[in-house]
Amino acid sequence: MTIAADTSILARRENTSGRLSDFFWRNPKILLLLMLTPPLLWLGVIYLGSLFALLLQSFFSIDDFSGLINYEFTLATYRQLLIPSNFDIILRTVVMAVLVTLASAVIAFPIAYYAARYARGKWKVIFYLGVMLPLWSSYLVKVYAWKLILAKEGIVTWALAKLNLLWVLDAWLSLPVVGGTSLSISYTGTFIVFIYVWMPFMILPIQAALERVPGNLIEASADLGGHPAQTFRYVLFPLALPGIIAGSIFTFSLTLGDYIIPQIIGSSRLFIGQAVYAQQGTAGNIPLAAAFTVVPIVIMGLYLWMAKRQGAFDAL
């Protein structure tokens, strides 16, 4: 018994690698600390450090005469955000993000419900491929493809002309806010492309939330005389709400910060992302660009706080 116990304990190794291995085996917390130090340093220095530098820049200002940055603490740059032209940019971006999020939720819910309740076997594989496939292609390729689709000579105009419905498109494009010379140069086109690009980020969280809804609850609602609309309102929707909010985190935040889609498809009126690009590039106004960047950070901070209270993170 004593011999077996003695042989079961390994002898101390004398080489350097053996000593290190023995030391980390006896002190797992030190090994964990060493493994977490590089990513934590990256997060603290690169990510949080850049955000802090960005926030610091927003409290500086630009000298109107020399065009140089005045490194004195001031709130004048944030007051510039309240100028009508700048405030319109913020309001326009937030409204577009809200509309894209709501439309994405309405479109994504029936797709996610079918996948969670009825898709089985190969149909579930086809569902995941159909949802994920657009994410595997280039972002810019998709946007430019939609620019061609929505152009005046594109397939949408051609199809409506064949159906003798071109007058509907012309009437829509003649509207003051949503219209334009073509769908590719209008808020309507921007709205359509935003929905297409961010749709997978809404479908998957809703589908995950719906799969966790017990089927017997829906059956019990029907057995108790509940109409489908009542079942949806009082049973299905409340249980799927965390998934909807989780998906809205992606669609809302990505729309707030995106500048490529409005740059390629849309009118000349700026969104926040375009304003940041213009201010730090052409205008050279780094403090105002930083102040514009802080706006979506603050909005998303409040949105994430509310989403957490609704249990949205459980559906991610």
C-alpha positions as semicolon CSV with decimal commas, in nm:
position;residue;x (nm);y (nm);z (nm)
1;M;0,000;0,000;0,000
2;T;0,282;0,236;0,087
3;I;0,474;0,147;-0,229
4;A;0,168;0,219;-0,447
5;A;0,116;0,553;-0,273
6;D;0,481;0,650;-0,320
7;T;0,483;0,563;-0,690
8;S;0,159;0,752;-0,755
9;I;0,329;1,083;-0,666
10;L;0,558;1,207;-0,941
11;A;0,910;1,298;-0,851
12;R;1,014;1,662;-0,866
13;R;1,144;1,747;-1,213
14;E;1,472;1,934;-1,229
15;N;1,452;2,098;-1,575
16;T;1,310;2,450;-1,615
17;S;0,998;2,354;-1,809
18;G;0,921;2,080;-1,558
19;R;0,956;2,318;-1,265
20;L;0,728;2,572;-1,432
21;S;0,471;2,304;-1,508
22;D;0,478;2,183;-1,146
23;F;0,453;2,541;-1,017
24;F;0,149;2,627;-1,231
25;W;-0,014;2,294;-1,143
26;R;0,017;2,377;-0,773
27;N;-0,088;2,743;-0,829
28;P;-0,371;2,746;-1,087
29;K;-0,477;3,101;-0,996
30;I;-0,138;3,237;-1,104
31;L;-0,170;3,052;-1,437
32;L;-0,519;3,197;-1,485
33;L;-0,387;3,546;-1,410
34;L;-0,107;3,512;-1,665
35;M;-0,349;3,387;-1,930
36;L;-0,597;3,671;-1,871
37;T;-0,339;3,951;-1,849
38;P;-0,279;3,998;-2,228
39;P;-0,650;4,023;-2,327
40;L;-0,725;4,242;-2,025
41;L;-0,437;4,472;-2,115
42;W;-0,565;4,489;-2,472
43;L;-0,916;4,569;-2,350
44;G;-0,796;4,826;-2,098
45;V;-0,530;5,002;-2,306
46;I;-0,646;4,967;-2,667
47;Y;-1,025;4,965;-2,635
48;L;-1,106;5,155;-2,317
49;G;-0,802;5,378;-2,362
50;S;-0,916;5,484;-2,708
51;L;-1,267;5,553;-2,579
52;F;-1,125;5,766;-2,298
53;A;-0,906;5,957;-2,545
54;L;-1,212;6,010;-2,765
55;L;-1,413;6,138;-2,471
56;L;-1,127;6,370;-2,374
57;Q;-1,107;6,514;-2,725
58;S;-1,474;6,604;-2,714
59;F;-1,408;6,850;-2,429
60;F;-1,166;7,052;-2,642
61;S;-1,258;7,305;-2,910
62;I;-1,139;7,441;-3,244
63;D;-0,999;7,794;-3,271
64;D;-1,213;7,969;-3,531
65;F;-0,923;8,185;-3,651
66;S;-0,632;7,939;-3,675
67;G;-0,827;7,613;-3,710
68;L;-0,606;7,453;-3,443
69;I;-0,732;7,253;-3,147
70;N;-0,761;7,455;-2,827
71;Y;-0,664;7,217;-2,545
72;E;-0,876;7,383;-2,276
73;F;-1,163;7,210;-2,100
74;T;-1,493;7,340;-2,238
75;L;-1,847;7,230;-2,320
76;A;-1,865;7,454;-2,626
77;T;-1,826;7,157;-2,862
78;Y;-2,125;6,982;-2,707
79;R;-2,326;7,301;-2,741
80;Q;-2,254;7,288;-3,113
81;L;-2,448;6,960;-3,126
82;L;-2,761;7,160;-3,045
83;I;-2,721;7,378;-3,353
84;P;-3,018;7,296;-3,581
85;S;-2,800;7,151;-3,858
86;N;-2,615;6,920;-3,618
87;F;-2,922;6,829;-3,414
88;D;-3,102;6,733;-3,735
89;I;-2,824;6,483;-3,807
90;I;-2,869;6,322;-3,464
91;L;-3,248;6,317;-3,491
92;R;-3,236;6,177;-3,846
93;T;-3,003;5,894;-3,740
94;V;-3,203;5,801;-3,431
95;V;-3,534;5,799;-3,622
96;M;-3,384;5,579;-3,895
97;A;-3,242;5,340;-3,633
98;V;-3,580;5,314;-3,460
99;L;-3,767;5,252;-3,786
100;V;-3,516;4,993;-3,905
101;T;-3,536;4,813;-3,569
102;L;-3,918;4,805;-3,568
103;A;-3,942;4,691;-3,929
104;S;-3,676;4,424;-3,875
105;A;-3,864;4,288;-3,574
106;V;-4,192;4,271;-3,767
107;I;-4,031;4,090;-4,060
108;A;-3,806;3,865;-3,851
109;F;-4,070;3,737;-3,606
110;P;-4,270;3,511;-3,843
111;I;-3,946;3,378;-3,996
112;A;-3,804;3,300;-3,652
113;Y;-4,135;3,150;-3,537
114;Y;-4,146;2,911;-3,833
115;A;-3,786;2,807;-3,771
116;A;-3,846;2,751;-3,399
117;R;-4,178;2,567;-3,426
118;Y;-4,195;2,389;-3,759
119;A;-3,849;2,362;-3,919
120;R;-3,693;2,022;-3,854
121;G;-3,401;1,831;-3,997
122;K;-3,285;1,954;-4,335
123;W;-3,532;2,244;-4,328
124;K;-3,363;2,379;-4,017
125;V;-3,027;2,351;-4,191
126;I;-3,169;2,538;-4,490
127;F;-3,304;2,803;-4,253
128;Y;-2,964;2,862;-4,090
129;L;-2,794;2,869;-4,429
130;G;-3,046;3,119;-4,561
131;V;-3,002;3,346;-4,260
132;M;-2,625;3,318;-4,230
133;L;-2,532;3,313;-4,599
134;P;-2,563;3,692;-4,647
135;L;-2,319;3,741;-4,358
136;W;-2,053;3,543;-4,543
137;S;-2,040;3,781;-4,838
138;S;-1,862;4,114;-4,846
139;Y;-2,042;4,403;-4,683
140;L;-1,947;4,646;-4,960
141;V;-2,045;4,399;-5,234
142;K;-2,394;4,369;-5,084
143;V;-2,437;4,744;-5,057
144;Y;-2,322;4,812;-5,413
145;A;-2,541;4,526;-5,538
146;W;-2,841;4,692;-5,376
147;K;-2,742;5,024;-5,534
148;L;-2,772;4,857;-5,874
149;I;-3,098;4,686;-5,780
150;L;-3,258;5,011;-5,660
151;A;-3,118;5,233;-5,936
152;K;-3,347;5,394;-6,192
153;E;-3,228;5,137;-6,447
154;G;-3,238;4,853;-6,189
155;I;-3,448;4,541;-6,163
156;V;-3,705;4,697;-5,929
157;T;-3,793;4,970;-6,177
158;W;-3,793;4,716;-6,461
159;A;-4,029;4,480;-6,273
160;L;-4,271;4,759;-6,183
161;A;-4,270;4,879;-6,544
162;K;-4,359;4,527;-6,664
163;L;-4,646;4,518;-6,413
164;N;-4,764;4,867;-6,517
165;L;-4,704;4,985;-6,161
166;L;-4,433;5,236;-6,231
167;W;-4,673;5,515;-6,139
168;V;-4,675;5,383;-5,780
169;L;-4,297;5,416;-5,757
170;D;-4,306;5,763;-5,912
171;A;-4,575;5,873;-5,668
172;W;-4,372;5,741;-5,374
173;L;-4,050;5,903;-5,491
174;S;-4,232;6,236;-5,528
175;L;-4,302;6,246;-5,153
176;P;-4,096;6,516;-4,976
177;V;-3,899;6,320;-4,712
178;V;-3,883;5,957;-4,822
179;G;-3,860;6,024;-5,195
180;G;-3,585;6,118;-5,438
181;T;-3,479;6,086;-5,799
182;S;-3,462;5,706;-5,756
183;L;-3,477;5,446;-5,481
184;S;-3,097;5,436;-5,468
185;I;-3,089;5,808;-5,386
186;S;-3,358;5,823;-5,119
187;Y;-3,423;5,747;-4,753
188;T;-3,645;5,463;-4,870
189;G;-3,349;5,291;-5,033
190;T;-3,134;5,349;-4,724
191;F;-3,410;5,201;-4,510
192;I;-3,444;4,890;-4,731
193;V;-3,071;4,819;-4,737
194;F;-3,036;4,869;-4,361
195;I;-3,308;4,610;-4,303
196;Y;-3,150;4,361;-4,545
197;V;-2,801;4,391;-4,398
198;W;-2,900;4,373;-4,029
199;M;-3,188;4,125;-4,059
200;P;-2,988;3,814;-3,953
201;F;-2,896;3,987;-3,627
202;M;-3,267;4,017;-3,548
203;I;-3,382;3,674;-3,666
204;L;-3,137;3,460;-3,468
205;P;-3,203;3,603;-3,116
206;I;-3,580;3,587;-3,170
207;Q;-3,553;3,229;-3,293
208;A;-3,344;3,135;-2,989
209;A;-3,600;3,294;-2,755
210;L;-3,894;3,122;-2,926
211;E;-3,727;2,782;-2,903
212;R;-3,724;2,822;-2,524
213;V;-4,101;2,879;-2,514
214;P;-4,268;2,551;-2,406
215;G;-4,512;2,428;-2,668
216;N;-4,762;2,319;-2,403
217;L;-4,819;2,685;-2,308
218;I;-4,947;2,761;-2,657
219;E;-5,160;2,447;-2,651
220;A;-5,297;2,539;-2,308
221;S;-5,393;2,883;-2,436
222;A;-5,586;2,724;-2,722
223;D;-5,753;2,473;-2,487
224;L;-5,871;2,758;-2,266
225;G;-6,041;2,925;-2,562
226;G;-5,776;3,178;-2,649
227;H;-5,777;3,309;-3,003
228;P;-5,444;3,312;-3,194
229;A;-5,423;3,687;-3,147
230;Q;-5,477;3,651;-2,772
231;T;-5,218;3,371;-2,754
232;F;-4,968;3,590;-2,933
233;R;-5,038;3,894;-2,716
234;Y;-5,049;3,731;-2,373
235;V;-4,830;3,420;-2,410
236;L;-4,596;3,423;-2,706
237;F;-4,497;3,789;-2,730
238;P;-4,406;3,839;-2,360
239;L;-4,189;3,527;-2,364
240;A;-4,024;3,625;-2,693
241;L;-3,971;3,988;-2,589
242;P;-3,617;3,932;-2,450
243;G;-3,515;3,790;-2,788
244;I;-3,670;4,085;-2,971
245;I;-3,488;4,331;-2,747
246;A;-3,163;4,136;-2,790
247;G;-3,197;4,157;-3,168
248;S;-3,284;4,524;-3,148
249;I;-2,955;4,589;-2,968
250;F;-2,773;4,484;-3,284
251;T;-2,998;4,651;-3,540
252;F;-3,031;4,975;-3,345
253;S;-2,661;5,014;-3,259
254;L;-2,536;4,912;-3,603
255;T;-2,771;5,158;-3,773
256;L;-2,665;5,436;-3,536
257;G;-2,297;5,398;-3,618
258;D;-2,300;5,297;-3,984
259;Y;-2,186;5,548;-4,244
260;I;-2,119;5,332;-4,551
261;I;-2,483;5,257;-4,641
262;P;-2,597;5,622;-4,616
263;Q;-2,286;5,725;-4,809
264;I;-2,352;5,486;-5,100
265;I;-2,732;5,468;-5,092
266;G;-2,922;5,774;-4,983
267;S;-2,954;6,148;-5,016
268;S;-2,693;6,413;-4,939
269;R;-2,824;6,461;-4,586
270;L;-2,579;6,327;-4,331
271;F;-2,610;6,063;-4,062
272;I;-2,395;6,053;-3,747
273;G;-2,137;5,823;-3,900
274;Q;-2,101;6,046;-4,205
275;A;-2,076;6,355;-3,984
276;V;-1,793;6,196;-3,783
277;Y;-1,612;6,102;-4,104
278;A;-1,654;6,451;-4,251
279;Q;-1,555;6,637;-3,935
280;Q;-1,239;6,438;-3,867
281;G;-1,143;6,418;-4,234
282;T;-1,237;6,708;-4,457
283;A;-1,316;6,964;-4,188
284;G;-1,041;6,857;-3,949
285;N;-1,263;6,931;-3,650
286;I;-1,159;6,642;-3,423
287;P;-1,342;6,772;-3,109
288;L;-1,677;6,797;-3,293
289;A;-1,623;6,454;-3,450
290;A;-1,554;6,314;-3,101
291;A;-1,867;6,483;-2,963
292;F;-2,075;6,329;-3,242
293;T;-1,926;5,989;-3,156
294;V;-2,020;6,023;-2,790
295;V;-2,388;6,059;-2,883
296;P;-2,445;5,696;-2,996
297;I;-2,230;5,574;-2,705
298;V;-2,459;5,749;-2,457
299;I;-2,773;5,636;-2,639
300;M;-2,658;5,273;-2,650
301;G;-2,549;5,287;-2,286
302;L;-2,903;5,381;-2,183
303;Y;-3,051;5,129;-2,425
304;L;-2,835;4,845;-2,293
305;W;-2,929;4,935;-1,936
306;M;-3,299;4,911;-2,022
307;A;-3,244;4,592;-2,223
308;K;-3,065;4,429;-1,930
309;R;-3,359;4,505;-1,703
310;Q;-3,586;4,326;-1,952
311;G;-3,363;4,015;-1,949
312;A;-3,252;4,061;-2,310
313;F;-2,901;3,933;-2,245
314;D;-3,042;3,589;-2,162
315;A;-3,149;3,557;-2,527
316;L;-2,806;3,636;-2,672
